[in-house]
Amino acid sequence: AVVSTQSTGTKVGTTYTMNNNLEAALGFGAALAATIHIFSDISGSHFNPAVSLAMFVVQRISLIRMLVYWIMQILGTVLAVAILDALDRKGGYVTLADGLDQGVG
């Protein structure tokens, strides 16, 4: 897959090519591992509702805490989508490379 990005800096329209899905998976995995390490003391690293559910099932957190985590996780997702949508409307900072449509990218 090809991912194209545009920025307001000196590099406009830089294109990065990923040879396979393994590179993308390793990149996301490394970013998630760093995020878990950084925020584990604050939230217990509950970045996914499935993690919160698992912690509830094994009785590490209460039902109320799980529901609060779920609400915050959903609100965080909505906020992230709103930010990306706002960036896309203000000059196309989030774009796909030529030849890709949203079903592929």
C-alpha positions as a Markdown table, in Angstrom:
| # | Residue | x | y | z |
|---|---|---|---|---|
| 1 | Ala | 0.0 | 0.0 | 0.0 |
| 2 | Val | 1.1 | 3.6 | -0.6 |
| 3 | Val | 0.4 | 6.3 | 2.0 |
| 4 | Ser | 0.6 | 9.9 | 0.9 |
| 5 | Thr | 0.9 | 12.8 | 3.4 |
| 6 | Gln | 0.9 | 16.5 | 3.0 |
| 7 | Ser | 2.2 | 19.0 | 5.5 |
| 8 | Thr | 2.6 | 22.7 | 5.9 |
| 9 | Gly | 6.4 | 22.3 | 6.4 |
| 10 | Thr | 9.0 | 22.0 | 3.7 |
| 11 | Lys | 8.1 | 18.5 | 2.6 |
| 12 | Val | 4.8 | 18.6 | 0.8 |
| 13 | Gly | 3.4 | 15.5 | -0.8 |
| 14 | Thr | 6.0 | 13.0 | 0.7 |
| 15 | Thr | 5.0 | 9.5 | -0.3 |
| 16 | Tyr | 6.0 | 6.5 | 1.9 |
| 17 | Thr | 5.7 | 3.0 | 0.5 |
| 18 | Met | 5.1 | 0.0 | 2.7 |
| 19 | Asn | 6.2 | -3.3 | 1.2 |
| 20 | Asn | 3.8 | -5.5 | 3.1 |
| 21 | Asn | 1.4 | -5.5 | 6.0 |
| 22 | Leu | 4.1 | -6.7 | 8.4 |
| 23 | Glu | 5.8 | -3.2 | 8.4 |
| 24 | Ala | 2.5 | -1.5 | 9.2 |
| 25 | Ala | 1.7 | -4.1 | 11.9 |
| 26 | Leu | 5.1 | -3.7 | 13.5 |
| 27 | Gly | 4.8 | 0.1 | 13.4 |
| 28 | Phe | 1.3 | 0.1 | 15.1 |
| 29 | Gly | 2.5 | -2.5 | 17.6 |
| 30 | Ala | 5.6 | -0.5 | 18.6 |
| 31 | Ala | 3.5 | 2.7 | 19.0 |
| 32 | Leu | 0.9 | 0.8 | 21.1 |
| 33 | Ala | 3.7 | -0.7 | 23.2 |
| 34 | Ala | 5.2 | 2.7 | 23.9 |
| 35 | Thr | 1.8 | 4.2 | 24.7 |
| 36 | Ile | 1.0 | 1.3 | 27.1 |
| 37 | His | 4.4 | 1.8 | 28.8 |
| 38 | Ile | 3.9 | 5.6 | 29.2 |
| 39 | Phe | 0.3 | 5.5 | 30.4 |
| 40 | Ser | 0.1 | 2.3 | 32.4 |
| 41 | Asp | 0.4 | 4.1 | 35.8 |
| 42 | Ile | -2.4 | 6.5 | 34.9 |
| 43 | Ser | -5.1 | 4.3 | 33.4 |
| 44 | Gly | -3.8 | 0.8 | 33.6 |
| 45 | Ser | -3.4 | 0.9 | 29.8 |
| 46 | His | -7.0 | 0.3 | 29.0 |
| 47 | Phe | -6.9 | 1.5 | 25.4 |
| 48 | Asn | -9.4 | -1.0 | 24.1 |
| 49 | Pro | -12.8 | -1.9 | 25.5 |
| 50 | Ala | -11.9 | -5.6 | 25.2 |
| 51 | Val | -9.1 | -5.0 | 27.7 |
| 52 | Ser | -11.4 | -3.3 | 30.1 |
| 53 | Leu | -13.9 | -6.2 | 29.7 |
| 54 | Ala | -11.2 | -8.8 | 30.3 |
| 55 | Met | -10.1 | -7.0 | 33.5 |
| 56 | Phe | -13.7 | -6.9 | 34.7 |
| 57 | Val | -14.2 | -10.6 | 34.0 |
| 58 | Val | -11.2 | -11.6 | 36.0 |
| 59 | Gln | -12.4 | -9.2 | 38.7 |
| 60 | Arg | -9.5 | -6.7 | 38.6 |
| 61 | Ile | -11.9 | -3.7 | 38.1 |
| 62 | Ser | -15.5 | -3.0 | 39.1 |
| 63 | Leu | -18.4 | -2.8 | 36.8 |
| 64 | Ile | -18.6 | 1.0 | 37.4 |
| 65 | Arg | -14.9 | 1.5 | 36.5 |
| 66 | Met | -15.3 | -0.7 | 33.4 |
| 67 | Leu | -18.3 | 1.4 | 32.2 |
| 68 | Val | -16.4 | 4.6 | 32.9 |
| 69 | Tyr | -13.4 | 3.3 | 30.9 |
| 70 | Trp | -15.8 | 2.4 | 28.0 |
| 71 | Ile | -17.4 | 5.8 | 27.9 |
| 72 | Met | -13.9 | 7.5 | 27.9 |
| 73 | Gln | -12.6 | 5.2 | 25.2 |
| 74 | Ile | -15.6 | 5.9 | 23.0 |
| 75 | Leu | -15.3 | 9.7 | 23.6 |
| 76 | Gly | -11.6 | 9.5 | 22.8 |
| 77 | Thr | -12.4 | 7.8 | 19.5 |
| 78 | Val | -15.0 | 10.3 | 18.6 |
| 79 | Leu | -12.6 | 13.2 | 19.4 |
| 80 | Ala | -9.9 | 11.6 | 17.3 |
| 81 | Val | -12.2 | 11.2 | 14.3 |
| 82 | Ala | -13.4 | 14.8 | 14.8 |
| 83 | Ile | -9.8 | 16.1 | 14.7 |
| 84 | Leu | -8.9 | 14.1 | 11.6 |
| 85 | Asp | -12.1 | 15.3 | 9.9 |
| 86 | Ala | -11.3 | 18.9 | 10.8 |
| 87 | Leu | -7.8 | 18.5 | 9.4 |
| 88 | Asp | -9.1 | 17.0 | 6.2 |
| 89 | Arg | -11.5 | 19.9 | 5.7 |
| 90 | Lys | -8.8 | 22.5 | 6.2 |
| 91 | Gly | -6.6 | 21.7 | 3.2 |
| 92 | Gly | -6.5 | 18.0 | 2.7 |
| 93 | Tyr | -3.8 | 17.0 | 5.2 |
| 94 | Val | -5.1 | 13.5 | 5.4 |
| 95 | Thr | -5.1 | 12.1 | 1.8 |
| 96 | Leu | -4.6 | 8.8 | 0.0 |
| 97 | Ala | -2.0 | 8.3 | -2.7 |
| 98 | Asp | -3.0 | 8.3 | -6.4 |
| 99 | Gly | -4.7 | 5.1 | -7.4 |
| 100 | Leu | -6.1 | 4.3 | -3.9 |
| 101 | Asp | -9.7 | 4.8 | -2.9 |
| 102 | Gln | -11.1 | 4.8 | 0.7 |
| 103 | Gly | -12.0 | 1.1 | 0.3 |
| 104 | Val | -8.3 | 0.2 | -0.2 |
| 105 | Gly | -6.6 | 2.8 | 2.0 |
